[in-house]
Amino acid sequence: MPKTYWNSVNPYPQWFNLVNRRTLRADFIAGLTGAIIALPQGLAFAMIAGLPPVYGLYTAILPPIIAGLFGSSLHMVSGPTTANSLVIFAALSPIAVPGTPEYLSLALVITFMVGLIQLGFGLARLGVFVNFVSHTVVVGFTTGAAILIANSQLKNVSGIVIPNGLSAVETLYVFWEKFDTANFQVFTVAAIAFLVALIIKTLNSRLPYLIGGLLAGSVVAALFGGAAVGIKFVGAIPRGLPPLSWPHFSITDFSSLFPSAFAVAMIGLISAIAIGKSIGTHSGQRIDSNREFIGQGLANIIGSFFSAYAGSGSFTRSGVNFQAGARTPISVVFASTLLLLIVLFISPLAAYLPIPAMGGIIMLVAINLVDIPEIKSIAKSSKLEMTVFSSTFIATLLFDLEYAIFLGIIISLTFFLYKVATPNIATMAPDPSKPDNSLTFIKRKPQLRECAQIKIIRLDGPIFYGAVDHISDFFDAVREGNQQYCLILCEGVNFIGLAGAHWLYEEAERWKARGGGLYLSNLKVVAQDVLIASGYKAQIGEHHFFLAKKEAIEYIYTLLSKEVCRSCERRVFRECREKAAS
C-alpha cells in the first residue's frame, strides 16, 4: 500500500507528538469555553432538525471526539449544525411526524448513511472533488437556509399555531393570516432573549452570548407566569449517558433517503473542509481533505449508535475553539467530557428553558449565517458567480434542500466547464516602446500594428476536446487575413489532449498549405506528453517548437518574404528597424 495513501487513512493522529502539559492546559480552557457554547447550540439545532433537544447534546458529545481524533485539523469542532439540521428536517418531516419514534429512527438511519458515504469518499481519496463545489454555492445555500431557519421559528416566537410540513411561502401566509392571534408574552420572551444575546455578542463575541440570551428569556418568562400565559418550555432533559441506538435499515428507507443522505454528506464535507481551510490560513496548518472525510464519516457512523444525528464541522464552535487558544484536538475531548458532565448533573435545569427564548436565539443564529460582506464580494467579482449564488439561493427557498444543493453544484460545474472550454485567446503585437520585441495585447493598445506576414497569438488554457471547437473558430477567423506564418505563445497551456494534438497537426497543415507554417513557443514539457506519444509533434516538425518566443520570432523572421519586407512600412520588429537603418 503506498505510503501517501496510508498517511491519509491510518488511525494514528499525527498531532500526538504535540501534546504536553502546556498544550493540555490551553486545550482545557478552550474545551470549557466550547462546552458552554455547545449547550445552547445543541438544544437549538436539535429543535431545527425536529428532534428532542437532548439529541443535539448527544450529537455534541461523542461525534466531535471521533472527528477530532481521526481528522487532520487541530482546531475544528464537529457536532450539530444548522445546515445539516435543516436538511434532515426537510427530508424527514414529509414522511414522519417530528419528535415521534418513527422520526427518530429515520434520523438515525440517515445519519448512518451519511457516515457511510463520507467514509467511502475518504477511503477512495475523493477529497479533491470537494474543490469543484464552489464556495459561492455554499454561501447561496447558507443564505437561503438562514431564511428557512428563521421562517421555521415564527410559530415559536409568536405563539401562532402553524402546521408542520408547510413550505416557506405557505408558512408566511399562515403567519400573516393568523397574526392577530399572536401571544404578546411569547413574543416578548423571544425578543428579550434575542436582544440580550445580540447586545452581549456586540460587546464581546467571546462571551457565551447565547446562554446570556437564554437566561434573560427564562427570567422574563418566569415573571410573566410561564405556562399560565401560554409560554411553553423545553421540558426536562433526561439524565445519563447518550443511550445506545440501532439504525433500523430497510431497502425502502435506503432508496427514499439516499438523495437526502447524499446532500447532507456533501454539505457536511464541504463545510468541514471550508472551516478547516479557513482556520488553517490563520494557524498555518494544511488540511488533508481525505483524512477529514474519514473523520466525519466515522463520527456519523459511530454517532448513529449513540443517539446522535448527522453532524459536521461547526463554524461557530471551531472559531471559538481557535480563538480560545486550543492547541490540539484534545480540546474537543475536554469540551465533550465537560458537556457530558453538564448533561449528567445540570440537565434538569433545562426544564425551565422557554421555547420562545430558544426561538429567539435560533433567529439570531439564522441572522449570523447571512454573510453580507461575502455576498457583496460575490456580486462585485463576477456575473457568473452571482448567477451561481442567486440560483442556489432561490432554489433553496423554492425546492427541496437536497435538490437545491445539487442544482447549485451543477450550475457551478457548468460555468467551470464553460470557462475551461473557452480559453482566453488574444492577438499580440510587438510594442516599439518596449525593448527586444516585447509583445502586448492588441486590445490593450489598439494603436499597435501587426506584422504583415506573422500572426502572433497567445493561448491561455488547455487544448482538449472540449476546447477544440472554440479554438478552431478563432483560428478560422485568423486565416481570413493575409499572414502566412502563425506563432502561438503557449505559456498558459498546461495540457494538450489527443483531440488537441490532432487539431494542432491539422492547423499546421493548413498554414503549410498557405506557403508558411505554424510555430509554438514556451510550451511546457508536461504539456507535450500526448503530442510526443501520438507522433503528432514529429509530424508537425521538431523545428516548429521553440523554448522562447524570442528564438521563435528570430527564426520565423529569416523565413519571411524579403520582397514584402522591402515594401512594408510597419517595421514592427527590431530586426525590421535595424535592417531599414542599415
C-alpha positions, -999 to +999 in steps of 0.1 A: +000+000+000+015+034-010+028+054+019+008+085+009-024+066+010-016+051+044-009+085+058-043+097+047-063+068+062-042+055+092-059+060+126-028+073+144-032+111+149-001+128+138-005+156+163+000+132+193+036+144+195+025+180+201+007+172+233+024+183+265+015+199+298+013+234+283-010+223+254-032+204+278-038+235+299-046+256+268-069+228+255-088+226+288-096+263+288-107+261+252-127+230+259-145+247+288-155+276+266-166+251+239-188+232+262-206+264+273-212+273+237-223+238+227-250+236+253-275+262+239-265+254+203-271+217+207-305+223+221-314+248+194-301+228+164-319+197+175-351+217+175-344+228+139-339+191+130-373+183+145-357+162+173-359+164+211-334+190+223-313+164+242-304+148+208-284+180+200-264+174+231-258+138+223-246+149+189-221+173+205-206+147+228-192+116+211-191+126+173-168+156+179-142+134+196-142+108+168-140+135+141-112+153+160-091+122+166-094+109+130-094+142+112-065+164+103-075+198+117-061+208+150-089+232+158-121+222+140-150+212+162-178+190+148-213+183+160-248+196+152-251+224+126-278+245+113-275+234+077-275+196+084-303+201+109-324+219+084-318+194+056-327+165+079-359+182+089-368+189+053-361+153+043-379+135+072-408+158+081-429+149+050-427+111+058-428+111+096-441+134+124-411+153+140-403+140+175-421+106+171-402+073+175-405+067+137-389+101+131-361+094+155-355+061+138-353+076+104-329+103+117-305+076+129-308+057+096-300+088+075-271+096+099-256+061+094-260+065+056-243+099+057-214+084+076-210+056+051-210+080+021-184+102+038-162+073+048-164+059+013-153+092-002-124+094+022-111+058+017-114+063-021-094+096-017-120+117-034-113+147-012-100+166-042-135+167-057-148+189-030-127+217-046-151+215-076-180+226-054-176+264-053-176+285-022-204+305-039-227+275-038-222+272-001-228+309+005-260+308-016-273+277+002-264+291+037-282+324+030-313+305+018-311+282+048-309+311+072-342+324+059-358+290+062-345+286+097-359+319+107-391+310+089-394+278+109-392+296+142-421+320+135-445+299+155-422+296+184-415+333+187-451+344+182-473+317+197-493+314+165-503+279+157-487+270+123-490+234+110-458+214+103-447+205+067-457+238+051-434+255+025-417+288+034-443+307+014-472+288+030-458+294+064-455+331+059-491+332+045-505+314+076-484+336+099-499+367+083-534+354+083-532+345+120-511+374+131-539+388+153-537+356+174-501+362+184-492+359+221-477+391+234-459+374+263-444+347+240-431+374+216-417+395+244-397+365+258-383+357+223-374+394+217-357+398+251-336+366+245-327+378+210-318+414+221-298+404+252-278+378+232-272+404+204-260+430+229-236+406+246-223+395+212-218+431+201-199+440+233-177+409+234-183+380+210-161+357+231-186+357+259-213+330+260-239+353+245-264+325+236-265+314+272-270+350+283-299+354+260-315+321+272-311+331+309-327+366+302-356+350+284-361+324+312-363+352+338-388+372+317-409+340+311-410+333+349-420+369+356-449+366+331-462+334+347-448+308+324-472+282+312-501+302+327-498+328+299-492+303+271-454+301+273-441+266+265-409+251+280-383+227+267-391+202+295-368+180+315-338+166+297-331+130+307-300+125+327-275+099+318-251+089+291-262+090+254-284+059+251-273+031+227-294+031+195-296+009+164-304+022+130-331+000+115-323-004+078-346-014+050-344-012+012-373+012+011-356+036+036-323+034+017-339+043-017-361+071-003-334+086+020-303+083-002-307+116-021-311+134+012-283+115+028-260+123-001-270+160+002-263+160+039-230+142+033-219+167+007-229+197+028-211+183+058-179+176+039-179+210+021-185+228+054-158+208+072-132+214+046-141+251+043-139+255+081-106+236+083-090+256+055-103+289+069-088+283+103-057+268+087-050+302+069-046+317+104-029+288+121-006+279+092-019+243+091-025+224+059-057+203+059-059+168+045-093+166+028-093+128+026-085+125+064-113+149+072-137+128+051-127+097+071-131+116+104-165+130+095-177+096+082-166+076+113-181+103+136-215+099+120-214+061+117-204+057+153-227+085+165-257+069+149-253+040+175-252+066+204-284+086+196-266+113+176-278+127+144-258+138+114-233+165+123-204+183+107-178+210+113-193+240+131-182+275+121-191+290+154-176+264+178-145+259+156-138+297+156-144+299+194-121+269+199-093+285+179-097+320+195-098+304+230-063+291+224-068+254+216-036+237+205-047+202+196-079+182+192-076+173+229-096+205+234-126+187+217-122+158+241-123+182+271-153+200+256-173+168+251-164+155+285-175+187+303-207+188+282-214+152+293-210+162+329-235+190+323-260+166+309-254+142+339-258+168+366-273+200+354-298+188+327-329+191+350-325+229+348-333+227+311-369+221+321-371+259+328-358+269+293-388+286+275-392+276+239-398+312+228-364+321+242-349+292+222-367+305+191-353+340+197-318+325+199-323+305+167-334+337+150-301+353+160-282+322+147-300+325+114-291+361+110-255+353+118-255+329+089-261+357+063-227+369+053-234+403+038-197+412+031-192+379+013-224+384-008-212+419-018-178+404-028-195+378-050-217+405-066-187+426-074-164+398-086-183+382-114-217+380-131-212+342-134-205+338-097-236+360-088-257+338-111-245+307-092-252+324-058-287+336-069-297+302-084-287+283-053-303+308-030-336+308-049-336+270-053-331+267-015-362+287-009-384+270-035-372+234-038-363+205-015-330+214+000-311+184-013-321+193-049-312+229-042-276+218-033-274+196-064-287+224-086-261+248-073-233+222-078-245+215-114-246+252-123-212+258-107-197+229-126-214+241-158-198+275-155-164+259-146-166+237-177-176+267-199-146+286-187-123+257-194-138+250-228-135+287-238-099+296-230-087+331-234-071+337-269-055+370-277-038+386-306-004+400-298+018+426-315+053+439-309+054+471-288+081+495-301+081+513-268+095+482-251+129+466-257+136+434-275+104+427-294+083+426-262+047+417-271+015+434-259-022+425-262-036+445-291-069+450-272-049+470-246-031+491-272-053+492-304-027+516-320-002+488-323+004+473-357+009+436-366+035+422-389+021+417-424+034+382-425+033+368-390+002+364-368+011+361-331-015+346-308-014+339-271-034+309-259-043+305-222-059+272-213-058+235-221-061+223-257-085+194-252-116+180-269-139+204-250-120+235-262-111+225-297-142+239-313-137+273-296-101+275-306-108+263-341-134+291-346-108+317-336-082+303-360-107+301-388-112+338-385-074+344-383-068+326-416-091+351-433-061+375-431-031+376-453-004+364-429+014+332-439+030+324-406+014+319-372+032+318-338+013+305-308+026+316-274+019+287-251+029+299-216-006+293-204-011+259-219-007+231-193-023+202-211-029+190-247-052+161-252-054+138-282-081+159-298-060+189-292-028+173-306-048+162-338-061+198-342-026+212-339-014+189-367-043+198-389-038+235-382-001+232-390-010+216-424-034+244-432-007+271-425+018+250-445-007+250-475-007+288-473+030+287-480+040+294-444+038+274-412+026+271-376+050+275-348+048+272-310+069+287-282+071+283-245+052+250-245+058+232-212+074+198-213+045+183-193+020+195-219+039+177-247+033+141-235+004+134-257+019+153-287+050+131-285+033+098-277+008+102-306+035+112-331+019+145-339+049+165-327+072+147-351+047+151-380+044+189-373+082+191-371+105+195-341+118+227-357+084+242-352+087+242-314+108+268-295+117+272-259+113+310-260+093+335-281+125+355-289+141+325-306+108+317-324+105+352-338+141+354-348+138+321-367+105+329-384+119+363-395+145+345-416+117+328-435+098+360-444+095+372-479+122+399-484+102+414-512+072+420-488+096+433-462+111+459-485+077+474-493+064+472-457+063+504-437+052+489-404+087+480-392+072+463-361+102+441-352+136+452-340+152+433-369+130+453-394+141+486-379+178+476-378+177+465-414+160+496-426+185+518-408+214+499-424 
